[in-house]
């Protein structure tokens, strides 16, 4: 996951108020609006450190999008549904429910592939598919399915690196750094400390490259890079 520092207490209050107002519309309420508000409310709980409170809200948003898809099976709703699977799956990872996370993220990948089939030239469709692939690989690694996780991460790593060279967008460069981070995490979880050290050294160099380019976000600094540095301190002695 990634997020800059946010005013999540305020976000939670605003989302609650908007959900109450939406309920008053009764059957005329747009399920897409409800799903968006549930996601915002859940996000506030997640980043306030309460993933257990976020999960039922994310699940409700996912179910709401299924209702919306019955009315409109186009790429926009499908894209929203794929992202909702990612929200549920990554929250399950945070709560260490890895088997269910793998299942939800696999379902999300299938929906994201449908979106790509609808819109082959859509960068956004490929982006949501990419984050689902990476999240599923992370869940596989944490579940002890190391070889599967590493194969997925290494195959995925080539694409964002090529994209970064071609476009050099902040997102593509950060995706490459994050994929390297998860390789270190996977190897560390498998007890392969020396291999994890090498992977994390590479990730550290990529994050420092982001810093030199002015692309390192506060979240990168306090979360991803901090985790990489902590693993290096443990594994590279």
C-alpha positions in Angstrom: 0.0 0.0 0.0 1.0 3.6 -0.3 -0.3 6.8 1.1 1.1 10.2 1.9 0.3 11.6 5.4 -3.4 12.3 5.5 -6.1 13.9 7.7 -7.8 10.6 8.3 -9.9 11.5 11.3 -11.5 14.3 9.3 -11.9 11.9 6.3 -13.7 9.4 8.5 -16.2 12.0 9.8 -16.9 13.3 6.3 -17.4 9.8 4.9 -19.8 8.9 7.8 -21.8 12.1 7.2 -22.0 11.4 3.5 -23.1 7.8 4.0 -25.9 9.0 6.3 -27.0 11.4 3.6 -26.9 8.8 1.0 -29.0 6.4 3.0 -31.8 9.0 3.0 -32.0 8.7 -0.8 -33.3 5.1 -0.4 -33.5 3.0 -3.5 -32.5 5.9 -5.7 -29.0 6.0 -4.1 -26.2 5.2 -6.6 -24.3 2.0 -5.5 -21.1 3.4 -7.0 -21.4 6.4 -4.7 -21.9 4.1 -1.7 -19.0 1.9 -2.6 -16.7 5.0 -3.0 -17.7 6.3 0.4 -17.3 2.9 2.1 -13.8 2.8 0.6 -12.9 6.2 1.9 -14.3 5.3 5.4 -12.3 2.1 5.4 -9.2 3.8 4.2 -9.4 6.1 7.1 -9.6 3.2 9.6 -6.7 1.4 7.8 -4.3 4.3 8.0 -5.3 5.2 11.5 -4.0 1.8 12.4 -7.3 -0.2 12.6 -7.3 -2.7 9.7 -9.7 -4.9 11.6 -12.3 -2.1 11.5 -11.5 -1.4 7.8 -12.0 -5.0 6.6 -15.8 -5.2 7.0 -16.2 -1.8 5.3 -14.0 -2.9 2.4 -16.0 -6.1 2.2 -19.3 -4.2 2.1 -17.9 -1.9 -0.6 -16.9 -5.0 -2.7 -20.4 -6.4 -2.3 -21.9 -3.1 -3.3 -19.8 -3.1 -6.5 -21.1 -6.5 -7.4 -24.6 -5.1 -7.3 -23.5 -2.2 -9.5 -22.0 -4.6 -12.0 -25.3 -6.3 -12.5 -26.6 -2.9 -13.8 -23.4 -2.0 -15.8 -20.8 -4.6 -16.8 -18.6 -2.1 -18.5 -14.9 -1.4 -17.9 -15.4 1.4 -15.4 -17.3 -0.7 -12.9 -15.1 -3.7 -13.5 -12.0 -1.5 -12.8 -13.6 -0.3 -9.5 -14.3 -4.0 -8.6 -10.7 -5.0 -9.3 -9.5 -2.2 -7.0 -12.0 -3.3 -4.3 -10.5 -6.8 -4.4 -7.1 -5.2 -3.9 -8.3 -3.2 -0.9 -9.8 -6.4 0.7 -6.8 -8.5 -0.1 -4.1 -6.1 1.2 -6.1 -5.6 4.4 -6.2 -9.3 4.9 -2.4 -9.4 4.4 -2.1 -6.8 7.1 -4.2 -9.0 9.4 -2.1 -12.0 8.4 -5.0 -13.9 6.8 -2.8 -15.0 3.9 -4.8 -17.8 2.4 -7.9 -15.7 2.0 -5.8 -12.7 0.8 -4.4 -14.9 -2.0 -8.0 -16.0 -3.0 -9.3 -12.4 -3.1 -6.3 -11.1 -5.0 -6.5 -13.9 -7.5 -10.1 -13.0 -8.1 -9.1 -9.4 -8.5 -6.4 -10.3 -11.1 -9.1 -12.1 -13.2 -11.3 -9.0 -13.1 -8.4 -6.7 -14.0 -7.6 -8.9 -17.0 -11.1 -8.4 -18.1 -10.7 -4.7 -17.9 -7.5 -4.9 -20.0 -9.5 -6.9 -22.6 -12.1 -4.2 -22.6 -9.4 -1.4 -22.9 -6.1 -2.8 -24.2 -4.5 0.6 -24.4 -5.5 1.7 -20.9 -2.5 2.5 -18.6 -4.9 2.6 -15.6 -6.1 -0.9 -16.4 -2.6 -2.2 -16.5 -1.7 -0.3 -13.3 -4.5 -2.0 -11.3 -3.5 -5.4 -12.7 0.1 -4.8 -11.7 -0.7 -3.8 -8.1 -2.9 -7.0 -7.7 -0.1 -9.2 -9.1 2.4 -7.7 -6.7 0.0 -7.9 -3.7 -0.7 -11.5 -4.5 3.0 -12.3 -4.7 3.5 -10.6 -1.3 0.7 -12.8 0.2 2.3 -15.9 -1.3 5.6 -15.1 0.2 4.2 -14.5 3.6 2.2 -17.7 3.4 5.5 -19.6 2.8 5.0 -20.2 -0.9 8.4 -18.7 -1.5 9.2 -20.0 -5.0 5.8 -18.9 -6.4 6.2 -15.5 -4.8 9.7 -14.9 -6.1 8.8 -16.1 -9.6 5.9 -13.6 -9.7 7.9 -10.8 -8.3 10.9 -11.3 -10.6 8.7 -11.6 -13.7 6.8 -8.5 -12.7 10.0 -6.5 -11.8 11.1 -6.4 -15.5 8.0 -4.6 -16.6 8.1 -1.6 -14.2 11.8 -1.2 -14.7 11.4 -1.1 -18.5 8.5 1.3 -18.0 10.6 3.5 -15.7 13.3 3.8 -18.3 10.8 4.6 -21.1 8.7 7.1 -19.2 10.5 7.8 -15.9 7.3 8.7 -14.2 7.3 8.8 -10.4 4.8 5.9 -10.2 6.8 3.6 -12.5 10.1 4.3 -10.7 8.4 3.7 -7.3 6.8 0.4 -8.6 10.3 -0.9 -9.4 11.6 0.0 -5.9 8.6 -1.6 -4.2 8.9 -4.8 -6.2 12.6 -5.1 -5.0 11.4 -4.4 -1.5 9.0 -7.4 -1.6 11.7 -9.7 -2.9 13.7 -8.9 0.2 10.6 -9.4 2.4 9.9 -12.8 0.8 13.4 -14.0 1.2 13.5 -12.8 4.8 10.2 -14.6 5.6 11.8 -17.8 4.2 14.8 -17.5 6.5 17.2 -16.8 3.5 19.0 -14.0 5.3 22.0 -13.5 3.0 19.8 -13.5 -0.1 17.4 -11.1 1.6 20.4 -8.8 2.4 21.4 -8.6 -1.2 17.8 -7.9 -2.4 17.3 -5.2 0.3 20.6 -3.6 -0.6 19.3 -3.2 -4.2 15.9 -1.9 -2.9 17.7 0.6 -0.7 19.7 1.9 -3.6 16.5 2.3 -5.6 14.9 4.3 -2.8 18.0 6.5 -2.4 17.7 7.1 -6.2 14.2 8.2 -5.7 15.4 10.6 -2.9 18.1 12.0 -5.2 15.4 12.6 -7.9 13.1 14.3 -5.4 10.6 11.4 -5.8 10.8 9.9 -2.3 7.4 10.3 -0.5 6.9 10.5 3.2 5.3 7.1 3.1 8.3 5.7 1.3 10.6 7.1 4.0 8.7 6.0 7.1 7.4 2.7 5.8 9.0 1.0 2.8 12.5 2.3 3.2 12.4 2.0 7.0 11.5 -1.7 6.7 14.3 -2.3 4.2 16.8 -0.5 6.4 15.6 -2.6 9.5 16.1 -5.9 7.6 19.5 -4.8 6.4 20.5 -4.1 10.0 19.4 -7.6 11.0 20.5 -9.6 7.9 23.6 -7.9 6.6 26.0 -8.3 9.6 
